[in-house]
Amino acid sequence: MANTHHNLIILGGGPAGLTAGLYAARARMDHLLIEKGAEGGQILLTDWIDNYPGFPDGISGFELAEKILAQAKRFDLNSMFANVTSIELSETVKRLELDNGDSLSCDCLIICTGARPRPLGVPGEKELTGKGVSYCATCDAPFYRNMHVAVVGGGNTAIQEAAHLTKFADKVTVIHRRDELRATKILQEKAFANPKIDFIWNTTVTEIIGTDGVEKLQLLNRDQTTSELSVDGIFVLIGVLPNNDMLPLDVLKADEGGFIPTDQETRTVVPGVMAAGDIRSKEVRQVINAAGEGATAVLAAEQYLTNLS
Ligand code: NAP
């Protein structure tokens, strides 16, 4: 695979990348999808997806990823696992450097590198990650059977995963920095009705304390009062950061959060470079949007390649 050229390279194998792969493979384009870890991206961290159309009973994130991948493979998706360390976009031909020293090139690039959980950035967090500090309820909830855990955050992820945690934990305390949740009403209603979930409002976590595991949290209320909360674990679910280490952010004119702006057709400011899914600068980050943007990006790529030839 070293030093090969393709008309189209898709970088990332989450819902946006896999859908782009499906569209490119089905359109018989000369394509390559590059994924760093397992195909599926962030949905692999999602226990249950209730709002992806076509699955009336919902579907697990893992199964949805498997299904999109199988669908793309039916059309001979060309994919490889590799770690792209840098991208050069100054010429018409785009170049990607891999961590093994190989390089790849393409006429058109679709960036679908997604996002990752945002850390709290407080003392104790790094030291206790994997020892009671978690960013993935789907992965770690079963470790907390009959225990008391905290969830930090008030968005869809925090509230949905708090509900998931109640299948295992005895008590789930949601700690939110404001006095109202950002999560959609239907998730809020379910959480408020769940006897295992309680809320601490207007409060932030300032320190995570423990020796071999999480023992307690230091809390700071908006009124400047401090308190401690004894818990067996803490799930930090406070939004996402872009996976953009390998991207030339100045060339792509990334926004202040490091996400990549595009037009409606997913075209970035660089001709022949599209961005789709959670790496795009946007308000709404849903699986269905990511998939839709992956499809749009391939149609934009086809148009670009036609004009190029
Ligand atoms: P989000 O919507 O950005 O929510 C992040 C939450 O964390 C907010 O409540 C925010 O508080 C809080 N927060 C941010 N930084 C914080 C900090 N430093 N300390 C304490 N709290 C902090 O992120 P998300 O819930 O991960 O969702 C990401 C995207 O995926 C969203 O677009 C969401 O709609 C989507 N999603 C959808 C579903 C679904 O449809 N079922 C499920 C999961 C995720 P404030 O509210 O005060 O800003």
Boltz pocket constraint, residues with backbone or C-beta under 6 A from the ligand:
constraints:
  - pocket:
      binder: B
      contacts: [[A, 50], [A, 51], [A, 119], [A, 120], [A, 152], [A, 153], [A, 154], [A, 155], [A, 156], [A, 157], [A, 158], [A, 160], [A, 175], [A, 177], [A, 178], [A, 180], [A, 181], [A, 182], [A, 203], [A, 204], [A, 237], [A, 238], [A, 239], [A, 240], [A, 283], [A, 284], [A, 285], [A, 286]]
      max_distance: 6.0
